[in-house]
């Protein structure tokens, strides 16, 4: 986002993201989310974690608006989620529960299956990614794999720049210079959720038991998202 401000006349205000859920758990009302989206002034970059509800799609996926959706390998997402909720954010809705579990393996199993016990509720990894498929179907939205931003930067960043033209904008910065600026601006460590910034880290965290459970719960999710050719991984 910082890089886009250097290649086009945009402003980025590092406020909190717009979310579909409350930090402490529970879903926000759609009217609140819509109000937050409408409050973003023209020329200002906003960001968030939003489901593809009809209202969100109407506000975000329209001609003349640059809308990027970034998603990640579900396995790496789960590992990151467990570390973040357990070690980095004591206010996270799952922090207390994860802290009570014996080890990382048990926490990861819970993250895969989800939980519904009393006031504690979290959907399974399969349910989490239903929203991803919703965004993948939308026009006026460029969907980008997080892994491509790390491992295949030239193509991924080129696609981000191409989207300006697709939506009818003239990029004021020469393309080669713009690519250089965006590449330099990619610094995951700036994120408050930063832990490793690498891809494929799940391999050192998933046990055979975790793999089997993931396949049972998620089915062919990884194949549908293009992360695996089949379920033999």
Protein Blocks (a to p, Z undefined) as FASTA:
>chain_A
ZZmmmmpccdddddddddfbdfkgpjddfklmmmmmmmpcghiacdddddfdfklmmmmm
cghiacddddddfklmmmmmmmmmmmmmmkbmklmmmmmpmblmlmmmmmmnopaehjbc
cddfklmmmmmmmmmmpghiacddfklmmmmmmlmmmmmmmmmmmnopacfbdfklmmmm
mmmmmcfklpmkbfnlpghklmmmmcfklmmmmmmmnommmmmnopafblcZZ
